[in-house]
Amino acid sequence: MNDYNHIKVKLQKFIKKFYINELIKGILLFLSLGLLYFIFTLFLEYFLWLKPVYRSVLFWIFVLVEIGLVINYILIPIFKIYGLKDGITEEQASKIIGDYFPDISDKLLNTLQLSNLNQHSELIDASIEQRSKQLQLIPFKKAIHFSENKKYLKYALLPFLIIGLVYFTGNLSSFNKSLTRVVHYKTAYKQPAPFQFKVLNKSLTVVEGSPLKIDLEITGNSIPNEATILFSNQNYYLVNNGFGKFEYSFSNISKPINFYFEANGFTSKTYTITSLEKPSIIDLKMVLNYPNYTNKKNEVITNTGNAIVPEGTKISWQINTVKTDAVNFFEQDKKLNFEHSTTDYFSFTKQIISNLNYKIAVSNKQLINYESLNYSIQVIKDEFPKIYVESNIDSISREPIQFAGQV
């Protein structure tokens, strides 16, 4: 019965190849059906923007469908290859082989049926052995052709073709967003507007107390006629300048402002106007310490930096400020620093010898030399005493002579 046993081994190899072929076909069908259903799920969410409850149903149906496809097309053939699940019987395999090889016809099936008889005789055994020898040279495995699975390749390539079209049309990001919403099905997402808000201002930073005009452009497939700006729990209509251009003006901005836009029920992201603290002088005082030769009492001048002083006068500038980190004294191209003694108090002392045009500027961390004030000091020079005398002397006249002079 060695020949018969060899036939049995060949049958088992045929059955194994049969299910390897089924596995190859199953992988191609899984790629086709699984990916197509995956794409269908994403397209459904892309167009409908489902609520979380419906997205959860969509997600779990997708999971169940994919699991079913994996079990049916991949796991079951694998289990049958390794004998973990019953597959076709030897009799069924012999019919497939008989159909493929006309010369065999039912010989292989009849041989198996004779072998399965409960009663055996020398005649039956001899018949089995004879039939087995006749089937010995028949290549059973050739009844299976892996190349027949090529017809499933076009179905497996179809979803990749769709994904490629989505990529080249520039909609892959929307595809990915749909996937994110399906995966995070419990999260509530708001459908994006059919138009986009774009602030045209290059900067939203202003100096404290300054105005700012916000220029808004709305682009997209559907441009609204009206738009509002919302800030400080209030909303105001924007001025419509046409062609999707809108504007709104803020006045006297003294602190940061968070705002956003709304149109046709859709809102923009939140923008922030940054207000820079403005350094400023609130009190300017000049203490004039006159030189001794003038016999003048010292004097204090307030709220101005202009003065006329004798040569040699020592001036002390005393300044009170707000939101200021530094005060500078500019004389031509020379920069000198005021002394910072307390939080908002600065002082600087200089002896004046000649006329002086100068500038005082205040700064903080955000604004350098922001407020700049120009002043001048006129100097009365310390000169020697002079006498000017004029007379009306006439060499002919004997009249009294008059003298006029100036000291």
Secondary structure by P-SEA (a helix, b strand, c coil): caaaaaaaaaaaaaaaaaaaaaaaaaaaaaaaaaaaaaaaaaaaaacccccaaaaaaaaaaaaaaaaaaaaaccaaaaaaaacccccccaaaaaaaaaaacccccaaaaaaaaaaacccccaaaaaaaaaaaaaacccccccccccccccccccccaaaaaaaaaaaaacaaaaaaaaaaaaaaccbbbbbbccbbbbbccccccccccbbbbbbbbbbccccccbbbbbcccbbbbccccccccccccccccccccccccccccccccbbbbbbcbbbbbcbbbbbbbccccccccbbbbccccbbbbccbbbbbbbbbbccccbbbbbcccbbbbcccccccccbbbbbbcccccbbbbbbcccccccbbbbbbbbbbccccbbbbbbbbcccccccbbbbbbcc
